């Protein structure tokens, strides 16, 4: 693997020494993950998209099965979407799978079957934002683009704690360390030796196709720091980025880190100022506010088929095939309703259970009923006053064979309902 030429900077020697030590540690301790062998942009792309919002341990079985069925970009681009969704089952955030297939199709159509090597062209692909583009370009093509995932954000916030705090004020502080403590344990990197963080780059959220802003100043700072480190790193881009991510995933973990095993603890301002106990509180963790919802789903069976709907207006499982449903707030206020739910006699409650999706705590109720629905179009109703009512087209309805339910409707809610005996097969 070709090494990136070192860019010398005034006062940069300790910084580059830190990266060299990190690279040596990575070479000896990197986990033997399947996407790190026989590196190819397609395998890297699939792994990076799967790892968004998903832990490695949960992702690996799906990754192997996915590549077995779709071994190259052509196989993925030409597959039926329903089969792609079936192979994605269990990973959640299914819009990632849709965008991945659209990206494969765009690569075949516009880039002669190869991931584009320029950042601008990579960012133009469906669902591809700065993180995924940088990861693929650096790991597969050795392009010097920095990455900033949650692990790198945490590592850099701890390594460069003094500037992290001075740039971000109270937002970076859940723990206070007195000036005397910092003087007793001076950092291995002085202010003059630290990289200057350039303006943060524009970012987009790739998960679920939604947008992400760099308004969070803590991430803006670490994004600039990551760019500055990459600019003069003595390591190859792939080694540089993967070493930082691996350190955050295995040693500099969220909560109490394994500082005594860290190859760069001598350079870490958080460790030198307060040890693992201080590092555990950097960055300050913000607990996401959970919203409580009631999801009433309707198992509408006609012979050996059942009714599934797809609606871009539905706030959950958007664009996915899913049972006709009602969604209500914890106080009982309607948020969304498929009109099919009112076209049958009193349904039978078969079961209920708790479920969690993103920032939602959901009480799920499964109702079973006999179909009284006239085949054809119907109307979907959204929240009152939202102005988003629209007619379902025929393409929004699917009478799926029960035996193929998991193929068309991969939500883990279905598996949970089956395991609890709430669905009648």
C-alpha positions in Angstrom: 0.0 0.0 0.0 1.5 3.3 -1.1 2.2 5.7 1.8 1.1 9.3 1.7 4.0 11.7 1.7 4.5 13.5 5.0 3.9 17.3 5.0 6.2 18.9 7.5 4.9 21.7 9.7 6.5 24.0 12.2 5.9 22.3 15.6 4.2 19.3 14.0 6.7 16.6 15.0 4.8 15.4 18.2 1.6 15.3 16.2 3.1 13.2 13.4 4.7 11.0 16.0 1.3 10.4 17.5 -0.1 9.3 14.1 2.9 7.0 13.5 2.3 5.3 16.8 -1.4 5.0 16.0 -0.6 3.5 12.6 1.8 0.9 14.2 -0.9 0.0 16.7 -3.5 -0.4 14.0 -1.2 -2.6 11.9 -0.9 -5.0 14.9 -4.3 -4.8 16.4 -6.9 -4.1 13.7 -9.9 -6.5 13.9 -9.9 -9.0 11.0 -13.2 -7.7 9.4 -14.2 -9.1 6.1 -14.4 -5.8 4.3 -10.7 -5.1 5.2 -9.5 -8.0 3.1 -9.6 -7.8 -0.7 -10.4 -4.2 -0.5 -12.7 -3.0 -3.3 -14.8 0.1 -3.5 -18.0 -1.9 -3.8 -17.3 -3.9 -0.7 -16.3 -0.7 1.1 -19.4 1.1 0.0 -21.7 -1.7 1.2 -20.0 -2.0 4.5 -20.0 1.8 5.2 -23.7 2.1 4.4 -24.6 -0.9 6.5 -22.6 0.5 9.4 -24.6 3.7 9.6 -26.6 3.4 12.8 -25.7 -0.3 13.1 -23.0 -2.0 15.2 -20.4 -4.2 13.6 -21.6 -7.4 15.3 -25.1 -6.9 14.1 -24.0 -5.9 10.6 -21.5 -8.7 9.7 -24.0 -11.6 9.1 -26.1 -9.4 6.9 -23.1 -8.1 5.1 -21.9 -11.6 4.2 -25.4 -12.7 3.0 -25.9 -9.4 1.0 -22.6 -9.8 -0.8 -23.3 -13.5 -1.5 -26.5 -12.5 -3.3 -25.2 -9.2 -4.8 -21.5 -9.8 -5.3 -21.0 -6.8 -7.5 -22.5 -3.5 -8.5 -24.3 -4.9 -11.5 -26.0 -7.6 -9.5 -27.3 -5.0 -7.0 -28.4 -2.5 -9.6 -30.4 -5.1 -11.6 -32.1 -6.9 -8.6 -35.8 -6.4 -7.8 -36.1 -3.8 -5.0 -38.1 -6.3 -2.9 -35.2 -8.7 -2.9 -32.8 -6.0 -1.9 -35.1 -5.1 1.0 -35.4 -8.8 2.0 -31.6 -9.1 2.2 -31.5 -5.9 4.3 -33.9 -7.3 6.9 -32.8 -6.9 10.4 -30.6 -3.8 9.8 -33.4 -1.2 9.9 -33.3 2.2 8.3 -34.4 0.7 5.1 -34.0 3.8 3.0 -30.3 3.1 3.2 -30.9 0.0 1.1 -33.0 1.9 -1.4 -30.4 4.6 -1.8 -27.6 2.0 -2.1 -29.4 0.3 -5.0 -30.0 3.7 -6.6 -26.3 4.5 -6.2 -25.4 1.2 -7.9 -27.8 2.0 -10.8 -26.3 5.5 -11.1 -22.8 4.1 -11.1 -23.6 1.7 -13.9 -25.4 4.4 -15.9 -23.1 7.4 -15.5 -19.7 6.1 -14.2 -19.0 3.0 -16.3 -19.5 0.7 -13.4 -17.0 2.3 -11.0 -17.4 4.5 -8.0 -16.4 8.0 -9.1 -13.0 9.2 -7.9 -13.8 12.9 -7.5 -15.6 14.1 -4.3 -18.1 16.2 -6.3 -19.2 13.3 -8.4 -19.4 11.0 -5.4 -21.6 13.4 -3.5 -24.0 13.6 -6.4 -24.9 9.9 -6.0 -28.2 9.1 -4.2 -27.9 9.1 -0.5 -24.1 9.6 -0.5 -22.9 12.3 1.9 -19.4 13.5 2.9 -18.8 10.7 5.4 -19.5 7.8 3.0 -17.8 9.5 0.1 -14.7 10.2 2.1 -14.6 6.7 3.5 -14.9 5.0 0.1 -12.4 7.4 -1.6 -9.8 7.1 1.2 -10.1 3.4 1.9 -10.5 2.1 -1.7 -8.7 4.8 -3.7 -6.2 6.2 -1.1 -7.6 9.7 -1.6 -6.7 12.1 1.3 -10.2 12.8 2.5 -10.8 12.8 6.3 -13.8 11.0 7.9 -15.7 12.0 10.9 -18.0 9.4 12.5 -19.0 9.3 16.1 -15.8 7.4 17.0 -13.5 9.9 15.4 -15.4 12.8 16.9 -15.0 11.3 20.4 -11.3 10.5 19.9 -10.4 14.0 18.7 -12.5 15.7 21.4 -10.4 13.9 24.0 -7.0 14.2 22.3 -7.4 17.9 21.8 -9.5 18.7 24.8 -8.1 22.2 25.5 -9.0 23.6 22.1 -12.2 21.5 22.1 -13.4 23.3 25.2 -12.2 26.7 24.3 -14.0 26.5 20.9 -17.2 25.1 22.3 -17.5 26.5 25.8 -20.2 24.9 28.0 -21.3 22.5 25.3 -18.1 20.6 25.6 -18.1 20.6 29.4 -19.9 18.2 31.7 -16.8 17.9 33.8 -14.7 20.8 35.2 -11.0 20.4 35.7 -9.3 23.1 37.7 -6.4 25.1 36.2 -4.1 23.7 38.9 -5.0 20.2 37.9 -4.2 21.0 34.3 -0.9 22.6 35.3 0.0 19.5 37.3 -0.6 17.3 34.3 0.5 19.2 31.2 -0.5 18.0 27.8 2.0 16.3 25.6 0.8 18.6 22.8 1.1 22.3 23.5 -1.2 24.8 21.9 1.5 25.7 19.4 1.9 22.1 18.4 -1.8 21.5 17.7 -3.2 21.7 14.2 -5.4 24.7 13.3 -8.9 23.6 12.5 -10.1 25.0 9.1 -13.7 25.9 8.5 -15.9 22.8 8.7 -17.1 21.3 5.5 -20.7 21.1 4.5 -22.3 17.8 5.7 -25.3 15.8 4.9 -27.0 13.0 6.8 -26.9 9.8 4.7 -29.1 7.8 7.1 -32.7 7.7 5.9 -31.9 10.3 3.3 -32.5 13.2 5.7 -30.3 16.3 6.1 -27.8 17.0 8.7 -26.3 20.3 9.6 -22.9 21.2 11.2 -24.7 23.6 13.5 -23.4 21.6 16.4 -20.1 23.4 17.1 -18.5 20.4 18.8 -18.7 18.5 15.5 -17.6 21.5 13.5 -14.5 21.7 15.6 -13.6 18.0 15.3 -14.4 18.0 11.6 -11.9 20.7 11.1 -9.4 18.9 13.3 -9.8 15.7 11.3 -9.2 17.6 8.1 -6.0 19.2 9.5 -4.7 15.8 10.7 -5.2 14.2 7.3 -3.6 17.1 5.6 -0.1 16.3 7.0 -0.5 12.7 8.1 2.5 10.4 7.6 0.1 7.5 7.0 -1.7 6.4 3.9 -5.3 7.8 3.9 -6.9 4.4 4.3 -4.6 3.5 7.2 -5.1 7.0 8.8 -8.9 7.0 8.8 -9.3 3.3 9.7 -6.8 3.6 12.6 -8.7 6.6 14.1 -12.1 4.8 13.7 -10.6 1.6 15.2 -9.2 3.4 18.2 -12.6 4.9 18.9 -14.4 1.6 18.4 -12.2 -0.6 20.6 -10.3 1.5 23.1 -11.4 5.2 23.2 -15.0 4.0 23.6 -18.0 5.9 24.8 -18.1 6.1 28.6 -15.0 4.9 30.4 -12.2 4.3 27.9 -9.4 1.8 28.1 -6.7 4.5 28.4 -4.0 2.1 29.7 -4.2 0.2 26.4 -4.2 3.3 24.3 -1.2 3.7 22.0 -1.4 7.5 22.0 -2.4 8.3 25.6 0.9 10.2 26.1 -0.5 12.7 23.6 -4.1 12.8 25.0 -5.0 16.0 26.8 -8.0 14.4 28.5 -5.9 11.6 29.9 -3.1 13.9 31.0 -5.6 16.3 32.6 -7.8 13.9 34.5 -7.3 10.3 33.4 -10.0 7.9 32.2 -12.6 9.5 34.5 -12.3 12.8 32.7 -12.1 11.3 29.3 -15.3 9.4 30.0 -17.2 12.7 30.1 -15.8 14.1 26.8 -17.7 14.8 24.7 -20.7 15.6 26.9 -23.3 13.0 26.0 -26.8 14.3 25.2 -29.6 11.9 25.6 -32.1 12.0 22.8 -35.6 12.9 23.8 -38.0 10.0 23.2 -41.5 10.5 21.8 -44.2 8.0 22.8 -46.5 6.8 20.1 -49.4 4.3 19.7 -49.2 2.2 16.5 -52.3 0.3 15.7 -51.7 -2.2 12.8 -54.3 -4.2 11.0 -53.8 -7.8 9.7 -56.2 -7.9 6.8 -56.3 -11.4 5.3 -58.0 -12.5 2.2 -57.5 -16.2 1.7 -53.7 -16.7 1.5 -52.9 -13.1 0.9 -52.8 -10.0 3.1 -53.0 -6.3 2.4 -49.8 -4.1 2.6 -49.6 -0.4 1.8 -46.8 1.9 1.0 -47.1 5.7 1.7 -44.6 8.5 1.6 -46.9 10.4 4.0 -46.6 7.8 6.7 -44.2 9.2 9.4 -42.9 5.7 10.2 -41.8 3.1 7.7 -42.0 5.7 5.0 -42.1 4.1 1.5 -41.9 0.6 3.1 -44.6 -1.9 2.6 -46.5 -2.2 5.9 -49.8 -3.1 7.3 -52.6 -0.6 7.2 -52.3 1.4 10.4 -53.2 4.2 12.6 -50.5 6.3 14.5 -51.5 8.3 17.5 -49.7 10.4 20.1 -49.4 9.2 23.7 -52.4 11.5 24.4 -54.5 9.8 21.7 -54.3 12.6 19.1 -54.3 11.3 15.5 -51.0 11.6 13.6 -51.6 9.4 10.6 -54.3 7.0 9.4 -54.9 4.8 6.4 -58.5 4.9 5.3 -58.5 1.1 4.9 -58.6 0.8 8.7 -62.3 2.0 8.7 -63.5 -0.4 5.9 -64.1 -3.5 8.0 -66.1 -4.7 11.0 -64.8 -4.5 14.6 -61.3 -5.9 14.5 -60.0 -8.4 17.0 -57.0 -7.4 19.1 -54.5 -10.2 18.8 -51.6 -8.8 20.8 -49.6 -5.8 21.9 -46.0 -5.1 22.8 -43.4 -2.3 23.2 -41.0 -1.4 20.4 -38.3 1.2 19.9 -37.4 2.9 16.6 -35.0 5.8 16.4 -36.3 8.4 18.9 -39.7 6.8 19.3 -41.1 4.6 22.1 -44.0 2.7 20.5 -46.8 0.7 21.9 -47.8 -1.6 19.1 -51.3 -3.2 18.8 -51.9 -5.9 16.3 -55.5 -6.3 15.1 -56.9 -9.0 12.9 -60.0 -8.7 10.7 -61.7 -10.0 7.6 -61.3 -7.8 4.6 -64.3 -5.8 3.4 -62.2 -3.6 1.1 -63.1 -3.0 -2.5 -60.0 -3.7 -4.6 -58.5 -0.6 -6.1 -57.6 2.9 -4.9 -58.4 4.3 -1.5 -57.5 7.4 0.5 -54.8 7.8 3.1 -55.4 10.4 5.9 -52.6 12.3 7.6 -52.6 14.5 10.6 -55.4 17.0 10.8 -54.6 20.3 9.2 -51.4 18.9 7.7 -52.7 19.3 4.1 -50.9 16.1 3.2 -54.0 13.9 2.4 -53.6 12.1 -0.9 -55.1 9.2 -2.8 -53.2 5.9 -2.8 -52.4 4.8 -6.3 -52.7 1.2 -7.3 -48.9 1.0 -6.9 -49.3 1.8 -3.2 -51.3 -1.4 -2.6 -50.0 -4.9 -2.5 -51.9 -8.1 -1.7 -48.9 -10.2 -0.7 -48.8 -14.0 -0.2 -48.5 -14.7 3.5 -45.5 -16.9 2.8 -43.7 -13.9 1.3 -44.5 -11.5 4.2 -40.9 -11.1 5.3 -39.8 -10.4 1.8 -42.1 -7.5 1.3 -42.4 -6.3 4.9 -39.0 -6.7 6.6 -39.8 -4.5 9.7 -38.7 -6.1 12.9 -42.2 -5.3 14.3 -43.5 -8.2 12.1 -40.9 -10.6 13.5 -41.8 -9.5 17.0 -45.6 -9.9 16.3 -45.0 -13.4 14.9 -42.9 -14.5 17.9 -45.6 -13.3 20.3 -48.3 -15.2 18.4 -50.1 -12.1 17.4 -50.3 -13.0 13.7 -52.3 -16.0 12.4 -50.5 -18.1 9.8 
